[in-house]
Amino acid sequence: MKGSYVVQLLIREIEFILYPLPKNQSKIKMEVSMAEVVANTGVSKDKGYLYYLGKDGNVWRSQMARAGKGGGNAEKVADAGVTRESGYLYFIDKNGNVARSPMARGRK
């Protein structure tokens, strides 16, 4: 019986922490923006490698550093020809395509 009381008490404390809203806000706004695909490269990802968009606009990969072993040995994987725009975060998505998402600037 004591164990269930403690769980109920913890749940009530969590509800108390999460439930009250600031007086000047009636709702908490949360914007979720999906990433857009910039270039279809279809790169197949191998384990142990970090894939990224290089400064030249092409897809590169580097071996990830592990305990006692350094990473590096960058090699070009695909030609994407992407020109970057400021305010966006560029990455290689799970399908191997170059995608971008608006950067979060400041907390509101």
N, C-alpha and C positions, 0 to 999 in steps of 0.2 A: 504494500500500500504506500509506503514511503517513496519508493522508486517512481510510481506513477504520479505522485504529488510533485516530485522534483521536476519531472518532465513537463507537467502542466504549468508549473511555475516558470520554467525556462521558456516555454512556448509563449506564455503571456508576456514575459519580458521582451522577447523578440518582437511580438506584435506591437508592444508599446514603443519600441525603438523604430520600427518601420512605419507604423500607422500614422502618427501625427504629421501633418503637413505644415510648412511655414504659413504664417498668417497672411502674408502678401501673395501667396500662390494657392490657387484652388486646385490646380492639377500640375503634376510634374510632366514636362514635355520631354520627350525622348525622340530624337531623330535618328533613324536608321537608314543609311544610304548603302545601296548595293554597289558592288564593284562592276565596272563596265569593261568588256574585253576590248583591247586596243588593237592587238595583232594576234591572229591565229597562227601559232607556231607548232602546236601539237608535240612539244618536247616530252619524251618519256623520261620520268625522273627515276634515278637510281638511289638506293639508300646510301647514306654516308656522304652525300654531296649537298652543297648549298647552291641553289639556283637563283640568279638575280639578273636584273637588267643593267648592263654596263653603261658607262658614260657615252659610248658610241651608239647606243640604241639597239644593241644586239644582246642575245641571251647568252650568259656565261655561267660556268659552274666552277666551284672550288671544293676541294676535299675538306670536310669538317675536321677540326682539330680534336683529337682524343687524348686521353691521359698519356703523357710521355711522348706523344707524337704531335708534330705541328701540322697545321693545315696548309692550304695554299695550292700551288700548281693550277692556276686558273687556266681554263681552256674554253674556247668559243664553241657553243653548242649549235646555235641557229642564228640566221640573219633575220632580224625583225624590222630594222629601219625605223624605229620609233623615235620621234622627237618629243622631248619632255615639255610639259607645261608646268608652270609654277603653281603650287597649291594642291598638287596631287601626289599620292604615294603610289609608286609603280612596283609591281611584284609579279611573280610567276604563279598562276593559280594551280589548283590541283589537276586541271586538265592539260597543263603544260603551255597555256596561252599567256600572253602578256596582258595584264589587267591593271586598272588604276582605280583609286578610290580617293575622294576628297579628304584632305588632311584635317584633323580636328585641331582647330585653333582656339585656344582658350576654353575655359569652362563657364557655362552659363547656368 
